[in-house]
């Protein structure tokens, strides 16, 4: 593992009782595969756990968790594993390119700003990469996803593919943002609070 990928895969952010971690070892593959089997994750299907583990190890993953630790004053003992409640996965060379995929928050945790926070954490890492040429993602959700990523990540619809019977705002949207390593980069500050 290179120094840059090692550094990126050992970051965390906290908004008690929630935290985001880029450690792929924290992500339970059986849980993620169960999510891939649902209608909510319409873009993916389950894959063998070992293949999924390797996929996660070769990606920059942002796991979202709810801490189940008791308060520091509590005398209760026992294992309090955090609950895995969301993910954003980046396919990257850890230097010049990031493709954002698999962004998902469990439905019962949606609507509380956690998805926004998760993507802000992704964007903080994107902004920290001095040689990044571009970040990219694909979506078919023109109504919610396109405005969401335009606002949070400064992305723009770069290209879209339309079947012959569809109009603009339908089909596949390709969103892109130039990074600091791109000669035509324009700085737009973002932060993860």
Number of C-alpha atoms within 10 A of each C-alpha: 7 7 9 12 16 14 12 18 20 12 14 15 16 14 12 8 11 17 20 25 23 26 19 22 14 16 23 15 20 16 13 19 17 13 20 18 15 13 10 13 16 10 12 14 13 15 16 10 15 11 11 17 18 11 15 19 14 16 21 28 29 27 26 30 21 19 17 13 15 12 8 7 6 8 8 10 8 8 8 10 12 16 14 21 21 25 24 22 22 23 18 17 15 22 15 18 20 23 18 19 17 15 17 20 22 15 10 8 13 14 10 9 9 19 20 16 20 25 22 19 24 24 19 17 16 22 19 12 18 13 15 22 19 19 22 20 18 18 18 16 14 16 10 10 15 21 16 15 20 15 11 16 24 18 21 18 18 11 12 17 14 14 11 6 6 10 10 12 15 17 16 17 23 18 24 22 19 20 25 19 16 15 9 10 14 11 11 9 10 16 15 14 10
